[in-house]
Amino acid sequence: MKEILVYLFVAISSLLLWTYVVHMLIGGLVSPETELWVMIIAVAIGAVIMGAMAWDVVRRRRKR
């Protein structure tokens, strides 16, 4: 159970950091609406990738 909490904390903090990175890269270069959409898309892609990695870990552990 502690492991799941650690993974959840790392996933949330990574997604928040990813939004900040996008903001720092394109903030001020594009309109605020475009920046928001790029952040949403980046977080969605990151969440899908993290979900795939979590699914792979669960699948591998069940085979043991």
C-alpha positions as CSV (number, residue, x, y, z in Angstrom):
1,M,0.0,0.0,0.0
2,K,2.8,2.4,0.8
3,E,4.3,1.7,-2.6
4,I,1.1,2.8,-4.3
5,L,1.1,6.1,-2.4
6,V,4.7,6.8,-3.4
7,Y,3.9,6.0,-7.0
8,L,0.8,8.3,-6.9
9,F,2.8,11.1,-5.3
10,V,5.5,10.8,-7.9
11,A,3.0,10.7,-10.8
12,I,1.2,13.8,-9.6
13,S,4.3,15.8,-8.9
14,S,5.7,14.8,-12.3
15,L,2.6,16.0,-14.1
16,L,2.7,19.3,-12.2
17,L,6.3,19.7,-13.1
18,W,5.6,18.9,-16.7
19,T,3.0,21.7,-16.8
20,Y,5.5,24.1,-15.4
21,V,8.1,23.1,-18.0
22,V,5.6,23.8,-20.8
23,H,4.7,27.1,-19.2
24,M,8.4,28.1,-19.0
25,L,9.0,27.0,-22.6
26,I,6.1,28.7,-24.4
27,G,4.7,31.2,-21.8
28,G,4.6,34.6,-23.4
29,L,5.3,33.3,-26.9
30,V,1.7,32.3,-27.5
31,S,-1.7,33.4,-26.3
32,P,-2.7,32.2,-22.8
33,E,-5.5,30.0,-24.3
34,T,-3.0,28.2,-26.6
35,E,-0.6,27.8,-23.7
36,L,-3.4,26.2,-21.6
37,W,-4.3,23.8,-24.4
38,V,-0.7,22.8,-24.9
39,M,-0.4,22.1,-21.1
40,I,-3.6,20.0,-21.2
41,I,-2.3,18.0,-24.1
42,A,1.1,17.5,-22.5
43,V,-0.4,16.4,-19.2
44,A,-2.8,14.0,-21.0
45,I,0.1,12.4,-22.9
46,G,2.2,12.1,-19.8
47,A,-0.7,10.5,-17.9
48,V,-1.3,8.0,-20.7
49,I,2.4,7.1,-20.7
50,M,2.5,6.8,-16.9
51,G,-0.6,4.7,-17.0
52,A,1.0,2.4,-19.5
53,M,4.1,2.0,-17.3
54,A,1.9,1.3,-14.3
55,W,-0.1,-1.3,-16.2
56,D,3.2,-3.0,-17.3
57,V,4.4,-3.2,-13.7
58,V,1.1,-4.7,-12.5
59,R,1.2,-7.2,-15.4
60,R,4.8,-8.3,-14.7
61,R,4.1,-8.7,-11.0
62,R,1.1,-10.9,-11.6
63,K,3.2,-13.3,-13.7
64,R,5.5,-14.0,-10.7
